[in-house]
């Protein structure tokens, strides 16, 4: 992937990894657009990164996804990189949580249905352009799930599978389909209690950028490389170790 002079849209680009991506891509000489459901976070991001363009959008809602697509195409017809980054997570006990079904629906709509729909919308445009890239953000938990995230594991595993099949279907198309699999990262996603093994957002995005510069289609960041190997050769041990992490 060419890393400069792109027009890039990042969903969930106002905090954590998405914000770090926005900073880094702007620094490399790209036009960056971010969207978020939180107007406050969008305003904070605009103050931090004056050149960024912001749009308020709840991607879990179909009508707002369509509205986002129409607004972006009208304002940024040269868009050539789209990053499905936005995601939510519930830490829950499936059987004993009375709201577990509602939480599952919320996560599925945000983490899986939204990126699939947005990919469909934007690929209709991107596939007709040159130097275009679709990037889906997933996690090492697609290989070894953590039991405290019953729906997050499942949605990201499904997105991982979708990305692989989409890449195969588009193998004769000029649009690149890339997946970035992150380990635990010290971001607000963890609600102030990141696991001890969490790496910094800066290190995570450093490895992402390196992988993109090398034209990798699956970028396993930091500890995800080990998770992948453990899941293949020692799956039971890997599951025990993953679910013993504090």
C-alpha positions in Angstrom: 0.0 0.0 0.0 1.2 3.5 -0.8 1.2 5.3 2.5 0.9 9.0 1.4 -1.4 11.2 -0.6 -4.5 9.1 0.2 -8.0 10.1 1.2 -8.8 7.8 4.2 -12.0 7.2 6.1 -11.7 5.6 9.6 -14.7 4.5 11.5 -14.3 4.9 15.2 -11.4 7.2 14.6 -11.8 9.4 17.7 -10.2 7.3 20.4 -7.7 4.4 21.0 -6.3 2.7 17.9 -8.6 4.7 15.5 -7.3 8.0 16.9 -3.7 6.8 16.7 -4.3 5.7 13.1 -5.6 9.1 12.3 -2.6 10.8 13.8 -0.2 8.6 12.0 -1.8 8.8 8.6 -2.1 12.6 8.8 1.6 12.7 9.7 2.4 10.7 6.5 0.7 13.2 4.3 -2.9 11.9 3.9 -6.3 13.5 4.1 -8.1 11.7 7.0 -11.8 11.6 7.8 -13.1 10.0 11.0 -16.6 9.2 12.1 -18.0 8.4 15.5 -21.4 8.3 17.2 -20.1 10.8 19.9 -20.2 14.4 19.0 -18.0 15.3 22.0 -15.3 12.9 20.9 -15.4 14.3 17.3 -15.0 17.8 18.7 -12.1 16.7 20.8 -10.5 15.0 17.9 -10.9 18.1 15.7 -9.1 20.2 18.4 -6.3 17.7 18.6 -6.0 17.2 14.8 -7.2 20.4 13.1 -6.8 19.0 9.6 -9.0 16.0 10.2 -12.6 15.9 8.8 -15.3 14.6 11.2 -18.7 13.1 10.7 -21.2 12.0 13.4 -22.6 8.5 12.6 -23.9 5.6 14.6 -22.7 2.8 12.3 -25.0 0.3 14.1 -28.0 1.9 12.3 -28.5 1.1 8.6 -29.9 4.6 7.7 -27.0 6.4 9.2 -24.5 4.1 7.3 -26.2 5.0 4.1 -26.2 8.7 5.0 -22.5 8.5 5.8 -21.7 6.9 2.5 -23.7 9.5 0.5 -22.1 12.4 2.4 -18.6 11.1 2.0 -19.0 10.5 -1.7 -20.4 14.0 -2.2 -17.6 15.7 -0.2 -14.6 13.3 -0.8 -15.0 11.8 -4.3 -11.2 10.9 -4.3 -11.6 8.6 -1.2 -9.4 5.5 -1.8 -8.9 3.9 1.6 -11.6 2.7 3.9 -10.9 1.3 7.4 -13.5 -0.6 9.3 -12.2 0.0 12.8 -15.2 0.8 15.0 -16.2 -1.9 17.5 -17.9 -2.3 20.9 -17.5 -4.9 23.5 -19.5 -6.2 26.5 -17.8 -8.2 29.2 -20.7 -10.4 30.3 -21.8 -13.7 31.8 -24.1 -15.0 29.1 -26.4 -17.2 31.3 -26.7 -14.8 34.3 -26.9 -11.5 32.5 -30.6 -10.7 31.8 -29.5 -8.3 29.0 -27.1 -10.7 27.3 -29.3 -11.2 24.2 -29.7 -7.4 23.7 -25.9 -7.0 24.1 -25.3 -9.7 21.6 -27.5 -7.9 19.0 -25.8 -4.6 19.7 -22.3 -6.1 19.2 -23.3 -8.0 16.1 -24.9 -4.9 14.5 -21.8 -2.8 15.3 -19.0 -5.2 14.9 -20.2 -7.4 12.0 -23.3 -6.1 10.1 -22.0 -2.6 10.0 -18.6 -3.4 8.4 -20.2 -5.8 6.0 -22.7 -3.2 4.9 -20.2 -0.4 4.7 -17.8 -2.6 2.7 -20.6 -3.3 0.2 -21.4 0.4 -0.1 -17.8 1.7 -0.4 -16.5 -1.2 -2.6 -19.1 -0.3 -5.2 -17.1 2.9 -5.5 -13.6 1.8 -4.6 -13.5 -1.1 -7.1 -13.8 1.4 -10.0 -10.9 3.6 -8.8 -7.1 3.1 -8.7 -4.9 2.5 -5.7 -7.8 1.6 -3.4 -7.7 -0.4 -0.2 -10.2 -1.8 2.2 -8.8 -2.5 5.7 -10.7 -4.5 8.3 -9.6 -4.4 11.9 -9.8 -7.6 13.9 -8.0 -9.2 16.9 -5.9 -12.1 18.0 -9.0 -13.4 19.7 -10.1 -14.7 16.3 -7.6 -17.5 17.0 -8.1 -18.0 20.8 -11.3 -16.5 22.4 -11.5 -15.0 25.9 -14.6 -16.2 27.7 -15.3 -12.8 29.2 -16.1 -11.5 25.7 -18.6 -14.0 24.4 -19.9 -11.9 21.6 -16.8 -9.8 20.7 -14.8 -13.0 19.9 -17.6 -14.3 17.7 -18.1 -11.0 15.7 -14.4 -10.6 15.1 -14.0 -14.2 14.1 -16.9 -13.8 11.6 -15.3 -10.6 10.2 -12.0 -12.4 9.9 -13.7 -15.1 7.8 -15.6 -12.5 5.7 -12.3 -10.7 5.0 -10.6 -13.8 3.8 -13.4 -14.8 1.5 -13.8 -11.2 0.2 -10.1 -11.0 -0.6 -10.4 -14.2 -2.6 -13.5 -13.0 -4.5 -11.7 -9.7 -5.3 -8.4 -11.3 -6.3 -8.8 -10.0 -9.8 -9.9 -6.6 -8.7 -7.4 -3.7 -8.1 -8.8 -3.0 -4.6 -6.6 -4.5 -1.9 -8.4 -6.2 1.0 -6.3 -6.2 4.2 -6.9 -7.4 7.7 -5.0 -6.1 10.7 -5.2 -8.3 13.8 -4.3 -6.5 17.0 -3.3 -7.9 20.4 -4.4 -6.3 23.7 -3.6 -2.6 23.4 -3.7 -0.1 26.2 -6.7 2.0 25.1 -10.0 3.1 26.6 -11.6 0.0 25.1 -10.5 -1.8 28.3 -12.4 0.6 30.5 -9.3 1.6 32.5 -8.2 -2.0 33.3 -6.1 -3.2 30.4 -4.4 -6.6 30.8 -0.7 -6.6 31.9 0.3 -7.8 28.4 -1.3 -4.8 26.6 1.0 -2.9 24.3 0.9 0.9 23.6 -1.2 2.3 20.7 1.9 3.7 19.2 3.7 0.3 19.1 0.5 -1.3 17.6 0.2 1.3 14.8 4.0 1.2 14.1 3.6 -2.5 13.3 0.4 -1.9 11.3 2.2 0.8 9.2 5.2 -1.5 8.6 2.9 -4.3 7.5 1.1 -2.0 5.1 4.4 -0.7 3.7 5.3 -4.3 2.9 2.0 -5.0 1.2 1.0 -7.7 3.6 -2.7 -8.8 3.4 -2.9 -10.2 7.0 -0.9 -8.1 9.5 -0.6 -10.0 12.8 0.6 -7.3 15.3 3.0 -8.2 18.1 1.7 -11.1 20.3 -0.9 -12.1 17.7 1.9 -14.0 15.8 2.4 -16.2 18.8 -1.4 -16.7 19.3 -1.7 -17.8 15.7 1.0 -20.5 16.2 -0.3 -21.6 19.6 -3.8 -22.0 18.3 -2.6 -24.2 15.5 -0.3 -26.5 17.5 -1.5 -26.3 21.1 -5.1 -25.2 21.1 -6.1 -26.4 24.5 -3.1 -25.0 26.2 -3.5 -21.7 24.3 -7.2 -21.4 25.5 -6.2 -22.1 29.1 -3.5 -19.4 29.0 -5.6 -16.9 27.3 -8.4 -17.2 29.9 -5.9 -17.0 32.8 -4.7 -13.6 31.8 -5.3 -10.8 34.3 
